[in-house]
Amino acid sequence: MAEIIKMPRLSDTMTDGVVVKWHKKIGDKIVEGDLLADIETDKATMEFESFQEGFLLHIGVKENETAEVDAILAILGQKEEDIQSLLDSDTIATKNDNHIEAPPAKVEEKITQTIPVVKTSSDRIKISPLAKRIAKEKKIDISNINGSGDGGRIIKRDVENINYEASSIASDFIVKDEEIPISQMRKTIANRLSESKFTSPHFYLNMEVEMDNLIVSRTLLNKKNDVKISFNDILVKAVSMAIKKHPFINSSWLDTHIKINKNINIGIAVSVENGLVVPVIKNADLKSFSEISIETSAFVKKAQENKLQPSDWDSNTFTISNLGMFGIDDFTAIINPPDACILAVGAIKERAIVKNGNIVVGNIMRLTLSSDHRLVDGVVGAKFLNTLKDMLESPLMMMS
């Protein structure tokens, strides 16, 4: 009997998904564990495996199409089983009104029948129907195009490679703006950060930290350690230890009550092609510099390969966003819900500073703490930053 496969909820915040690629086609036999499709969620592009067996009878969401969670993704059943009654049911009708797709041979046959014969007389421009439609949509003057198809025929790629609109004067062109579809990840970033910015009353605290002692300590650590420790790894550890002294920094606003999170889970903002992901170092206060470094490197690699799983990004209680490696002096970051705070980290730069009445050169890093004023008051935020500053300027405090 035919079974429906629905668009899965692959993250806790996912409302819809995009099918990036189908790995199976109509008529294929599917066994449990077969990779069916790659689905783009609000967090990453994830592989979706089948939990059912049968023949793929229907694809409800084509490649690059968006569908809500629980919409009909596909139907599996016995070979050549009639699924029309299933497609006509109210459940499917409200989600997707696609019809059964014809087997590949029939599809090819239909396409062949619909392609018109191209006239080859010298008084007409030879162009494929698809290229002609694209040219019309882009307002491209096809008389100026040299076709790359057989006999100089203009084909799809010839018109797709032109990114301008021709005016009535052939030499006068208007550059056409590029339109990029909004990815699921970018859509979710926009929604979550807009909600955070407009519902959480943000305030900001800035502090400068002298990094000379930490630079020396890190150099010594990396000489004795096979695992290379970054400044960000040290920051994760220092932040987690400072949070232990200031628990309200590690809290969440839940409308009816405030939750003081006992686990210290540090989210690390990682830039990827389509936006930003925040994998989480869980119980960071209990981990060594090396353990944090290994875990962070693995997360960055998985993020860049779109292989992060829901367990990698859930349960954050505090977030660090570091743009120092891009030469940014300082910036303000938007709080990552449900956190109470986010720390924005700038570059370490040499500057003239005053020490004991003398002007000397020192390495300075600027930190900006964004806090939700419903949870964190100015004094609490200031005390947290001072504790963090002490740890970074006196690294032995983190090793005691």
C-alpha angles and dihedrals in degrees: 000000000000118000130202121231110203131204101273126228099238097175135029092248098041115123099163140002142210122228102227096179139357114219092190133050135210110291096025118133111241126202127189110282096026114140105246105174148340109246124196112218130180088272108036146329107277136189114244118207127196120251091188136062132225141078120313102248102165139020111204099182118043125209114292091013123124124226134175122250109277093023115135107277098171145331125232125194147124117322111281091358114164108248099166093108089052091051091049094053119113093247094060095036091061093048107035134358097194116136129226111288118236119245113270094259093054092045090053089047092052092048091051091051094051098050108098122222110260113234112232101192114132093243094063132067112240109231135150117246092244093050089047092054093048091048090052092050092048092042091235121168101232093193088077095053125097106213120227095200129095111309092002093302113166110237137182098278092052093063096034091060091059112088100179139078118233117227124208088277108069095216094050113085133177115212110238118226116240118242117204122193114240110251122223090248094051091046092053093045089053094048097044097045093044089052091047095048095047100039102036114065100228124204128176136221123190129201137172120222126199106228103186095104092045092050090055093045093050091050091053092046093053092049091057098035129074089207111071113230119214126206087249091057089054090047091054090053094044093048092049092051093047090050090059088064093046108038096176087069085066097052137111132214110231099175095241096043145001119253118211104204112221094194115071106219115174119205117209117206109228123187116226133175096272100036138292135330128188114210113188132233099211119213090002092171090065095050132087125236089257094051091049091048094050093047093046093050091050091050093050091050092048091046092052090050093046090241101124114130127212090256089060095062107032131098098032114166100176132015134212121202113189121190094158092107087063093055095254110154097203141331142170121250130205115244115259107228131268089024122100093214146019126199119219113203125202133197126289106244136174113248140165109260135174117244122175090341094309128108110234137163115258139170110247131189123190122217127193120194116202111199138185104238091209088069108020126046123206094257092051091050092047093050091050092052091048091052090049091048091052091052095048094046093044104037093180087075088070093050099049 
